[in-house]
């Protein structure tokens, strides 16, 4: 079976980054050319640029049920998460020194929290079950009077498990009726296109999300900050973004971010249904064609566009490179860890054995994914697995079907 000729690349790595649609580029282009003014300038061009900035901020705020002054623009999801974790902890240090995160957070959160331990903070890393799910009771049992911050990822960037953030928020509030409630942050970068991101309904104080996961440009992201939450800045030298993120705002990128998020949210219901159907079909066919394949992530509480699998006996990198030779772009997990040869911390956290972890690969779908493309992958991928297994030292009996 030949790759559909109309596709130069069969892209199945949307969880790493999304292509920018022509209409998004069109909305951005004027701000790379004639509309070049600095939003902080007081002349007419600057005032006009500031109106564009205000419009983008208001539009993004409206899509998550926030107020305009609750949106802080940053340069990436990683920066947003760092500002949330380090900024909130430092601002509340006089009230306590205890931070809770989950063991399956994105490295932007894990490493930010780790850095806090050098400043005298204590970090508790919550365990998860085999699906990557947090037990609410375990979280509550770790709350202390000195707990100032809790951060739990909304939808996991590797295995796609969706955590009930609204439930966790409610349980934290109930547990803290007679004591100070910690600030609650969630990383919603993978959730922003497909899940409910109403910050009032979710009950979060801080929420990280970015443009590159919704069909917008890279290099721009946002942090929702509830009005009464205090943050300490990580950078200095300018008055932009409420003194929390100094530096001239990237107007073209913000224009693209706002436009892309509007499109993604408008297509959400339709895309969720369509992608779930494709996901179920793809998993069913993979399980039928590849003995021993393990599907990672929660069976039902999962993103509609992520299929993360482990195949015993072979290396994920080998599968990725051979798929790439056939024009199929996928990932072995988090794009931010692509050159880190250590085992995935997410797969380790869900209890996967170390000899299996390196045999993992992530397919992630998007707006251009259709059944024709998946059929081509289903033709190519099992043959790649068979070829790699033929040169592997692992015997055939190791590939018996694994229970989920």
N, C-alpha and C positions, 0 to 999 in steps of 0.2 A: 504493500500500500504506500503510495507516494504522499508526501506532505502536501496539503492543499496549496496549489501554486500561488494563490492570492496572498499568502502569508509569508513575508520575508523571515519572520521569527515567530515561533509559536510560544507566546509569552504566558507562563504560568507561575509568575513570581510577584503577584500583585500585593502580597503582604509585605514585600520589601519596598516596593515603590510602584506608583501608578503612572501610566502614560498621560501626558497632558493633551487634552482634546483640542482640536483646531479652534473651537469657539472660546476656549479659555485663553489660548495664545492671542487671539484677536482682541480680547478684553484687556490683555496686559500690554500689548505692543505700544499704544500711545505713550505709556509711562516710561518706556525705554527711549522715547524720541522727544517729541515736542513738549510733552508734559513732564519736564525733568526737575521741577522745583522742589525745594526742601520744605516739608510740611511745617518745620519750625520757623521758617522765615516769615517776616511780617509784611512783606510786599504782596501785591495782588496775586502773583503766581504762587507764592507760598501759602496764602490764605486759601486759594483754590485747591492746592494739594492737600491742605489740612482738611478741607471738606471731604475730599475723596477718602482720606484716612478715617475720618469720623463715620462716613457711610459704610466702609468695610467693617469697622468695629461694631457698628450698630447691627449690621446684617448678620454677622457671625454670632453676636450676643443673642439676637432674636431667635436664631435656630437652635439654641440650647436653653432657651428660657432664662437668660441672664440679662443684666443691665449692661449698658455700654461700658461703664466705668469698672466693670468686673472682668474685663478682658485685657490681658497683658500680652502683647505680641513679643515673640522671641524668634530666634533664628533656626530652631529645630525642636523636635519633640524631646530630644535628649536635654537640651538647655532648659526647656520648660519643666521637665521632671526634676532637674537639678535645682532650679529656682524654688520649686515646690518643697522638696525634701530638705535641702540645706537651709533655704530661706526661712521656712516655717520653724524648723528646729532651733535655729539661732535666735529667732525673734522671741521664742517662748522659753528660752533656757532658764530664765529666772523662776519659771513655774515647774520645771521638771527636766529630766534628762533621758527619758525613756521613749524609744521609737519602736513601733511594730511594723514589719513588712512581711510579705509572704516569700516563700522560697522559690517562687516561679516568676518573680518580677523581671521586667526588662532590665538589662544591665545598667541602664541609665539610673534606675532606682537603686539597684543593688550596690553599685559602686558609690553612689552619692551617700547612701546610708553607711556604707563601710568607712567612708571618709570622716563621717561624724564621730566615729569611735576614737579618732585621734584628737578630738576636741572634748572628750570626757562624756560623750553620750553613750548610752547602752542601747544596743539594737537587738530586738528579738525577731528571729526569722521563723515564721510559722510553717509547720509542715503541711503538706497537701496529701490527698488520697491518690490512688493510681490513675485517676482521671485529671488530676491537677486542680481539684476542688478543695476549697478551704472549709473546714468545719466551723460554723459560727460559734459553737460552744467553746472551741479551743481558742478562738480569738478573744472572746469575752474573758476567759479564764486567765489570760495574760495581761489584761488591763490592770494598771496600778494607779495610785494617786498621782504618781510622777509621769504617767504616760502623756505625752504632749502631741504625738503624731502617729497616725495609722495610715499606711499606704497599701492598697490592694489593687492589683491590675484587673481591669474590667473584662477584657478578652485577651487571652494569652497569644502572644505573637508567634509562638512556635506551634503549639498543638491546637489552638483555637478554642479552648475551654472558656466558657462564659460564666463569670462569677456573679451571683445575685447581690450586686452592690447595694441595691435599695434595702434588701433584707439585712445586710450587715450594718448599714447605717442606722436602721431602726433599732437593731439590737444593741449597738453601741450607745445610742441615745437612752434606751431603757436602762442600761447598766450604769449609766452615769447621771441618774436623776439627782443623786445626793453628792455628786462631786463634779469637778471640772471635766467637761467632755473634750477629748483630744481632737485636734484638727484631722479631718478625714480627706485623704487625697486618693484619686484613682487615675491610672494611666488608661486613657480611652482612645489611644491612637488607632488601634485596630477596630475598635467598636464604632467609631464615629460615622461610618457609612451604613451600618447594618443594625444597630441597636438603639434603644431609647436613650437619648443623651440629654433629657430634660434635667438640668442640675437640681432644680427644686424637688422634683419627684424622686431623684436618686438620693437626695440628702447629703450630697458631697460639699465640701468646703473648697476644695481645689480639684481641678480636672485638667489633665494634659491631653492635648490633641494636636494633630499637625496636618499640613496641607498635602504632603506627598502621599498620604494614604487615601485621599478623596478625589484624586484626579487633578490636583493642583500642582504648582511648582514646588521643587525642593527649596530649602533655605528659609522657610517661614513656618511658624507654628504659633500656638497660643496656650496660655494658661488662664483658665477660669479661676478667679480668686473672689470668693464671697467678700462683700464689702468690709465686714468687721474682722477679717482675718489679717493678721500682721505678718509681713515677710521682711527679712533683711536682704538687701540687694547683694548680688554676687559680683557686680561690676559697678564702676564709678566713672563719672566724667561727663554726664549729660542729664537733662531733666526729662527725657522722653519716658513714656510708659510709667508714669507716676513715680519716677526716680528708681524704678525697679529693674529697668532694662535700658540703660543709656545707649545712645547711638541712633543715627538717623534711620527712621523706618523705611523698609524696602517697599516703596509704594507699588511698583509693578507686581511684586510677589503677593502683596496683600490683596490687591485687586483680583489676581488670579485665585487666591485662596478663597476669598468670599464667594466668587462666582462658582468655583468648583464645588464648594460645600453646599451651596444652594441646589445645584444640579443633583448631587449625591443624595441629599435629603429628600428631594422631590421624587427620586426614583427608588427610594429605599424599599417600600413595600413590594413593588414589582420585582426588583432585583433579588430580594431575599427569597421570594417564592421560586424564582427561576433558578437561582444558584443552588438552593437546597435540593431541587430536583436533579440538577446536574451532579451535585455532590453525592447524592444517594446512588445514582446510576454508576458513577465512576468507582465508588468504593465497592459496590456489588460486583462489578466486573473485575476489579483488581483482585478481590478475594477469590473469585472463581478461577482466575488465570495464574495467580502466583501463590503456590503452596507456602504456608507458614507466615504469610504476611500479617503483621500486627498493625491495627489502626490505633493511633494514639489520640488522646483527648476524650472528652465526655461524649457518650453516645447520643445525647439529645441536646444538652446545654452547650452548644458549640456554634462557632461562626459558620455561616452558610457557604463561605468561600475558601475554607482551609481544609485540606486533606493531608494529614501528617502520618506517615507510615514508617515502620521499621521492618527491614527484611533481613532475617538472620543469615549470617555467613558471608556477607559482602559489605564493602565500604560505601557509605553515602557519597563520598567524593568521586568514587569511580562511576557510580550511577549517574551523578550529575554531569560529569564530563562526557560520558557516552551519550546521554540525552542531548547535551549541547552539540555534539557532532551531528545529531539529527535535526538540529534547529529548534530544540525544545529547551526553554529557559526555566529552570526551577531553582530551589534552594535546599541546603541541608538543614536549615533552621533560621535563626535570626540573622538577618543581613548584617547587623552590626557586629556579629561574631564570625563572619565568613572566613577570616584568616586566623582564627583561634583554634588550634588543634586539640584543645582540651575537650573532654566529653561535655555535651550539653547539660547545663545545670538544671534545665527544666526536666529532661528525661531522667536525670539522676534523682531529682526530687520526687518524681512519680514512681520511683522504685525500679526502673528498668535496669537490667543487669549491664555491667560495663561492657561486656563483649557484644551486646546488642546495640548499644547507643550509637556507635559509629556507622551502623547500617540504616540510619534514618534519613528521610528525605521529605521535603514539604512541597506540595503542589498548592498553589493559591490562585483562585479564579478572580475574574473581574468582568467588566462590562462587555469586553470583546470575546469572552470565552463562550464557546458554543459546543454542541454535541459533536459536530464534525471534527473539531480540533481534538476533543477528548478521544474520539475513535482512533485518530492517528496515534495518539499517545498509547492507547491500549493495544495497538498493533506493535509499536516499537518497544515499549517498556518491558513486557514479559520476556521478550527475546533477549534484551540486555541482561535482565536478571538471570536467565538461563545460562547465558554465555559466561557471566561472572561466576556463577555457581559452579560451572564446569571446571573452572580453574582454581576454585576455592578448596581448602583442606577440610571444610566442614562437610560431613556426610549427609546424605539425602534425608535420613530419618529425623534430622534436626529441623526439617521444614514442615513438620506436621502442624495442622491448624492450631493456632493459639487461642485460648478463651479470652474474650474481652471483659 
